[in-house]
Amino acid sequence: MSLASRASSLLRNLFRKDRVERDLDLEVRGYVEMLEADKVTTGMRRDEAHRAAMLELGGVEQVKEQVREVRIGNLLENLWQDLRYGCRTLARNPGFTAVAVISLALGIGGNSAMFSIVNGVLLQPLPYPAPDRLVRVTGYYPKGALQVLQQDSRTMDIAGYDPGNEFNLTRQGEAVRLVGSTVSANFFSILGAQAGIGRTFQPGEDVPGPDRLVILSHALWRKKFGGDPAVIGRMITIDGVGREVVGVMTASFGFPSFEEQLWIPLHMDSRDSEDFWGKGFMPAMARLRPGANISQAQNELRPLIARAITRFSYPMARTWNADAAVLPLQEDMVHDVRRKLLLLLCAVGFVLLIACANVASLLLSRSVARAKEIALRVSLGASRGRILRQLLTESVVLALVGGGLGLALTFLFLTVLKSSLPAETPRLSEAGVDWMSLGFVALLAILSGLISGLVPALSASRVNLAGSIKTGGQR
C-alpha cells in the first residue's frame, strides 16, 4: 500500500468512524449469511446452519475486535478511548485518585527540583563561546610566574584572577564593603565575555598607570548606581584609589562566582619584586589555542613551571606546583560538588520508588474491586493485552496528573534546595526549570506510571472468568 493510500485510510478510520463501523458490521454479517447459506445447501435446517456458522466464526464481536486490531489508525483510536475511559474511572474515585496523585507529585517534584540543580551545575555547558576550549591550570602563581606562563606558552592563552577580595567603595554616599576580583587584562577576552554596557579590559591595562580602571557587576550597577548608563567613564574611589568605570557586565555573568561585585586589573609591576614574586598567589585559567588540545597543554605545563622557578627573586623549591595539571574548566569548577549532588539525586530517586510502590499497592487493592468489571469485558471479547493496555493507561494518566502537580511543586522544592546547599556551590544560581527539566518531568511521570501500574495490571488481567462471574453474582 502506498503512503498516500495509508494516509487516506488513516484519516477515514479516525474521522469517519461511524461509517467505518457500519461497513464492518455489514461485512461481518454478510460473511455469516454466506456461511449459513453454504450449510443450508448441505441439508441443515436454517436455525442449525445459523448456529454452526456462528460457532465457526467464533462470535461477531470477537471478529470485529480482531479486524479493529489490524486496522490503520486503530492504535490512536484505542489510545484515545483508553485515555477517556481512564479519566472517567479516576474521576469516579476521587479519594483514591487524590492519594495516588499526591504521593507521585511529591516524588516527581523532588526529583525534578534535584535534576534542575544537577542540570544547571553539572550538565549545562559554561555560558561562554567554545566552552570546551576553556581549561583550568591547577596550582597558584604569583604575578611574575603568571607572566612567564603567559609569554612562553604556545598552546594556551592564560589569565590569572584573584577572587574574593574585599574593597571599600567610598565617596558614593555611604561607604560600602564590596567583594571583587583582581584579574589580568586578558581575563574577559579569554572567557569570551562581553560587557553589557561599556567595554572590558584591553591588553596592557594591568600595568601601573593604565590599570586604574574598574568593571562593575550588573547587580552592583543596579543597586548602587541606579542602573544609570552614564556611569561609564565616571571616576569612583575604591580603597582610596580613583578608578574609571569602563564597563558593566551582563546580569548572566558571574565568574569566578556571582558573589563578585567588581573586577579591577592586576597591578603587574615587575619593578616591585616583593609584590611581583612574593604576594598574591592566584589560580589561573586559559583558553586552548587553535589546533591545541589538553594533552599538549599538559605536556607543556611542567617545562613552563620549571622555567618560572628559575625567574623567582628568591630560591623556590623545584617541587613547587609539581602536580599542576590542565583540566577542563567546567570539570574543575564542579569537582568538589559532583559526588554530593549525584548522591542527593539518587536519594530523591529512592523516595520516588517508594511512592511508586505505595501507588502500586493502592492499585492492587483497587483491582480486587474491579474483578467483575474486568471479567465482564473479557466475556465480551476483550483480550488480555487489551485489558493490560487499559489498566496501564489509567496508571500513566494518574502519574501524568501527579507530574503536573509535581511540576508546580518543583519551584518550591528548588527554592528550598538552593537555600540548603552551600552558597559557594558553583553555578547554583544558574539552576532553574528549563526545557530539559520539563522533559525530565514528563519522562519521569510516564515511567512512574508504568512502574507503579505494571504489576497491578498484570495481576488484574489474569481473570478467572468463572470465579469472577460467580463472585459477582453472589453479591
BASE-795042 format. One line per 5 residues: for each residue x, y, z of C-alpha. Coordinates in steps of 0.02 Angstrom, whole numbers. Layout:
<rs>
X/Y/Z ~ ...;
</rs>
This chain:
<rs>
0/0/0 ~ 68/171/-49 ~ 99/308/78 ~ -45/411/8 ~ -164/263/22;
-110/229/202 ~ -135/412/247 ~ -307/414/167 ~ -357/255/259 ~ -292/325/423;
-395/485/405 ~ -551/387/358 ~ -533/271/508 ~ -504/415/628 ~ -630/544/568;
-767/436/488 ~ -777/308/625 ~ -967/283/620 ~ -967/243/436 ~ -817/127/454;
-905/34/595 ~ -1065/16/492 ~ -964/-53/347 ~ -877/-175/464 ~ -1044/-233/536;
-1117/-261/363 ~ -961/-354/307 ~ -961/-472/456 ~ -1149/-506/445 ~ -1133/-536/260;
-998/-665/293 ~ -1110/-751/423 ~ -1252/-758/299 ~ -1135/-834/168 ~ -1079/-970/289;
-1258/-1001/338 ~ -1314/-1018/155 ~ -1173/-1142/120 ~ -1227/-1251/265 ~ -1410/-1245/213;
-1360/-1316/44 ~ -1287/-1468/135 ~ -1459/-1508/208 ~ -1452/-1416/375 ~ -1606/-1328/442;
-1594/-1138/442 ~ -1577/-1123/633 ~ -1444/-1261/640 ~ -1349/-1181/496 ~ -1351/-1012/585;
-1287/-1088/746 ~ -1150/-1185/655 ~ -1097/-1028/560 ~ -1083/-929/721 ~ -981/-1067/803;
-865/-1074/653 ~ -846/-885/652 ~ -811/-877/839 ~ -928/-732/879 ~ -971/-572/787;
-896/-454/915 ~ -735/-554/928 ~ -712/-547/740 ~ -745/-360/739 ~ -615/-335/876;
-487/-435/777 ~ -520/-327/623 ~ -504/-169/726 ~ -336/-227/796 ~ -258/-230/622;
-348/-77/554 ~ -241/75/511 ~ -261/208/645 ~ -330/85/770 ~ -187/115/892;
-225/301/902 ~ -410/267/916 ~ -386/140/1056 ~ -267/257/1146 ~ -395/396/1140;
-530/278/1204 ~ -417/215/1343 ~ -375/393/1396 ~ -557/446/1404 ~ -608/289/1497;
-460/306/1617 ~ -503/487/1657 ~ -685/441/1691 ~ -633/296/1802 ~ -515/403/1905;
-644/542/1919 ~ -768/418/1994 ~ -642/377/2133 ~ -583/548/2195 ~ -514/485/2361;
-404/352/2283 ~ -351/472/2144 ~ -305/611/2266 ~ -195/498/2375 ~ -105/423/2225;
-80/591/2138 ~ -10/675/2294 ~ 110/530/2326 ~ 176/536/2148 ~ 180/727/2145;
293/735/2297 ~ 413/608/2222 ~ 413/684/2048 ~ 427/863/2113 ~ 577/820/2223;
665/729/2081 ~ 628/868/1958 ~ 699/1000/2075 ~ 855/898/2107 ~ 877/865/1921;
863/1052/1887 ~ 1008/1082/2005 ~ 1113/940/1933 ~ 1074/1002/1758 ~ 1119/1182/1797;
1277/1142/1896 ~ 1347/985/1812 ~ 1271/962/1640 ~ 1245/1131/1560 ~ 1399/1196/1468;
1480/1356/1530 ~ 1393/1509/1455 ~ 1543/1564/1352 ~ 1595/1538/1170 ~ 1676/1367/1138;
1667/1318/1324 ~ 1756/1153/1288 ~ 1914/1253/1248 ~ 1920/1333/1421 ~ 2036/1250/1546;
2098/1273/1724 ~ 2284/1272/1757 ~ 2291/1200/1932 ~ 2408/1272/2062 ~ 2433/1451/2121;
2550/1577/2043 ~ 2621/1747/2089 ~ 2612/1884/1958 ~ 2789/1852/1897 ~ 2760/1666/1868;
2594/1706/1784 ~ 2684/1823/1664 ~ 2808/1685/1619 ~ 2665/1566/1579 ~ 2576/1698/1476;
2730/1743/1374 ~ 2803/1570/1346 ~ 2652/1457/1321 ~ 2622/1401/1142 ~ 2463/1301/1174;
2364/1416/1290 ~ 2312/1595/1316 ~ 2324/1609/1505 ~ 2239/1729/1626 ~ 2257/1750/1813;
2122/1800/1935 ~ 2121/1829/2121 ~ 1941/1809/2181 ~ 1852/1852/2343 ~ 1947/2011/2387;
1863/2144/2493 ~ 1859/2325/2436 ~ 1791/2487/2508 ~ 1686/2595/2392 ~ 1686/2773/2459;
1628/2946/2404 ~ 1469/2871/2331 ~ 1357/2911/2478 ~ 1378/2790/2622 ~ 1539/2687/2613;
1508/2508/2556 ~ 1609/2349/2581 ~ 1617/2252/2417 ~ 1683/2084/2358 ~ 1778/2075/2195;
1921/2002/2094 ~ 2084/2068/2029 ~ 2112/1997/1855 ~ 2237/2003/1713 ~ 2191/2114/1567;
2151/1966/1454 ~ 2033/1885/1581 ~ 1869/1933/1494 ~ 1934/1906/1318 ~ 1991/1729/1359;
1819/1688/1429 ~ 1739/1771/1278 ~ 1630/1876/1395 ~ 1563/2044/1334 ~ 1510/2191/1441;
1326/2236/1448 ~ 1371/2419/1428 ~ 1543/2494/1402 ~ 1688/2375/1374 ~ 1801/2250/1460;
1988/2271/1492 ~ 2106/2287/1345 ~ 2285/2220/1326 ~ 2410/2317/1431 ~ 2282/2384/1556;
2352/2282/1700 ~ 2515/2378/1717 ~ 2546/2532/1827 ~ 2457/2686/1761 ~ 2330/2614/1638;
2268/2492/1772 ~ 2163/2621/1867 ~ 2002/2550/1797 ~ 1854/2451/1862 ~ 1713/2348/1790;
1552/2332/1889 ~ 1436/2184/1907 ~ 1259/2208/1843 ~ 1189/2188/2020 ~ 1305/2321/2094;
1267/2439/1950 ~ 1080/2424/1981 ~ 1092/2433/2170 ~ 1223/2569/2198 ~ 1214/2670/2037;
1029/2653/1998 ~ 1062/2569/1830 ~ 1122/2735/1757 ~ 1213/2707/1590 ~ 1306/2872/1619;
1412/2781/1750 ~ 1529/2731/1607 ~ 1678/2849/1613 ~ 1640/2906/1791 ~ 1779/2905/1922;
1741/2810/2081 ~ 1852/2783/2234 ~ 1898/2606/2283 ~ 2014/2580/2431 ~ 2063/2762/2415;
2113/2747/2232 ~ 2016/2837/2096 ~ 1963/2716/1959 ~ 1869/2744/1797 ~ 1717/2636/1767;
1742/2564/1592 ~ 1605/2432/1588 ~ 1458/2345/1670 ~ 1441/2158/1646 ~ 1278/2073/1598;
1163/2001/1731 ~ 1208/1825/1673 ~ 1395/1846/1702 ~ 1466/1783/1865 ~ 1643/1717/1856;
1725/1654/1961 ~ 1560/1668/2057 ~ 1405/1775/2065 ~ 1467/1846/2230 ~ 1592/1954/2134;
1532/2135/2128 ~ 1676/2212/2032 ~ 1835/2173/1937 ~ 1995/2277/1937 ~ 2156/2243/1839;
2306/2159/1917 ~ 2445/2280/1960 ~ 2584/2195/1857 ~ 2736/2296/1913 ~ 2895/2194/1887;
2995/2331/1973 ~ 2914/2288/2140 ~ 2998/2119/2166 ~ 2912/2083/2331 ~ 2737/2108/2260;
2778/2032/2089 ~ 2853/1870/2155 ~ 2806/1855/2337 ~ 2623/1906/2356 ~ 2453/1870/2285;
2473/1690/2230 ~ 2321/1658/2122 ~ 2236/1525/2015 ~ 2248/1529/1826 ~ 2129/1484/1685;
2160/1477/1499 ~ 2088/1450/1327 ~ 2169/1321/1215 ~ 2239/1396/1057 ~ 2176/1335/886;
2244/1162/850 ~ 2300/1130/1029 ~ 2222/1001/1145 ~ 2226/968/1332 ~ 2358/833/1315;
2477/951/1225 ~ 2446/1087/1352 ~ 2480/965/1494 ~ 2644/912/1416 ~ 2696/1094/1400;
2648/1145/1576 ~ 2788/1065/1676 ~ 2929/1143/1572 ~ 2842/1311/1589 ~ 2836/1295/1778;
3019/1242/1783 ~ 3061/1397/1682 ~ 2960/1507/1802 ~ 3052/1433/1953 ~ 3218/1499/1885;
3145/1676/1875 ~ 3094/1692/2058 ~ 3184/1828/2152 ~ 3218/1704/2294 ~ 3254/1516/2297;
3100/1414/2254 ~ 3088/1227/2281 ~ 3096/1126/2120 ~ 2942/1031/2178 ~ 2836/1190/2175;
2674/1152/2081 ~ 2746/984/2029 ~ 2571/910/2022 ~ 2498/1052/1919 ~ 2379/995/1782;
2271/1062/1642 ~ 2088/1017/1668 ~ 1927/1064/1580 ~ 1867/1221/1669 ~ 1691/1156/1697;
1752/991/1769 ~ 1868/1083/1887 ~ 1730/1201/1945 ~ 1610/1062/1994 ~ 1736/930/2050;
1704/956/2236 ~ 1514/950/2224 ~ 1484/821/2087 ~ 1478/669/2201 ~ 1369/756/2331;
1241/812/2203 ~ 1233/640/2121 ~ 1207/560/2292 ~ 1065/681/2327 ~ 989/640/2158;
996/454/2199 ~ 917/487/2369 ~ 766/579/2298 ~ 754/445/2163 ~ 735/317/2301;
595/422/2376 ~ 504/415/2208 ~ 523/225/2202 ~ 441/216/2374 ~ 298/325/2308;
279/210/2157 ~ 272/58/2273 ~ 136/141/2377 ~ 34/181/2223 ~ 58/3/2158;
-13/-61/2323 ~ -164/52/2304 ~ -190/-8/2125 ~ -178/-190/2179 ~ -310/-163/2313;
-421/-74/2189 ~ -403/-211/2058 ~ -492/-333/2175 ~ -646/-221/2174 ~ -638/-213/1984;
-630/-401/1956 ~ -812/-413/1900 ~ -792/-267/1779 ~ -637/-343/1700 ~ -717/-516/1690;
-866/-440/1600 ~ -754/-356/1473 ~ -662/-519/1443 ~ -826/-612/1418 ~ -873/-483/1285;
-715/-521/1187 ~ -579/-407/1258 ~ -408/-489/1251 ~ -287/-492/1397 ~ -174/-372/1302;
-319/-251/1282 ~ -358/-258/1469 ~ -175/-238/1512 ~ -159/-86/1399 ~ -312/-4/1475;
-251/-28/1653 ~ -77/37/1611 ~ -154/188/1525 ~ -251/227/1685 ~ -92/219/1791;
1/330/1667 ~ -142/457/1668 ~ -132/454/1858 ~ 55/485/1850 ~ 39/625/1721;
-82/716/1836 ~ 43/688/1976 ~ 179/753/1861 ~ 80/912/1828 ~ 62/942/2015;
243/891/2040 ~ 298/1023/1915 ~ 211/1155/2019 ~ 298/1088/2175 ~ 466/1090/2083;
481/1279/2101 ~ 452/1267/2290 ~ 573/1121/2312 ~ 703/1208/2203 ~ 700/1361/2316;
719/1251/2471 ~ 863/1152/2395 ~ 955/1308/2339 ~ 944/1382/2513 ~ 1001/1217/2591;
1154/1190/2482 ~ 1316/1284/2521 ~ 1317/1459/2446 ~ 1486/1427/2366 ~ 1415/1286/2258;
1470/1336/2083 ~ 1335/1394/1961 ~ 1199/1361/2090 ~ 1112/1524/2047 ~ 1101/1468/1865;
999/1314/1907 ~ 817/1330/1860 ~ 671/1247/1772 ~ 706/1243/1585 ~ 652/1136/1437;
764/993/1494 ~ 680/997/1664 ~ 507/995/1584 ~ 557/847/1476 ~ 627/759/1629;
461/784/1721 ~ 362/711/1575 ~ 478/561/1559 ~ 478/533/1747 ~ 287/540/1753;
269/411/1613 ~ 399/295/1690 ~ 318/314/1862 ~ 150/268/1789 ~ 221/113/1704;
321/59/1857 ~ 178/82/1980 ~ 47/8/1863 ~ 134/-141/1783 ~ 119/-269/1924;
-62/-223/1968 ~ -109/-228/1783 ~ -29/-398/1757 ~ -118/-464/1911 ~ -287/-392/1866;
-279/-451/1685 ~ -263/-633/1741 ~ -450/-658/1750 ~ -532/-815/1819 ~ -689/-789/1717;
-799/-918/1802 ~ -743/-870/1977 ~ -764/-683/1947 ~ -939/-702/1873 ~ -990/-820/2015;
-923/-698/2144 ~ -1009/-555/2058 ~ -1173/-650/2053 ~ -1165/-688/2239 ~ -1152/-504/2276;
</rs>
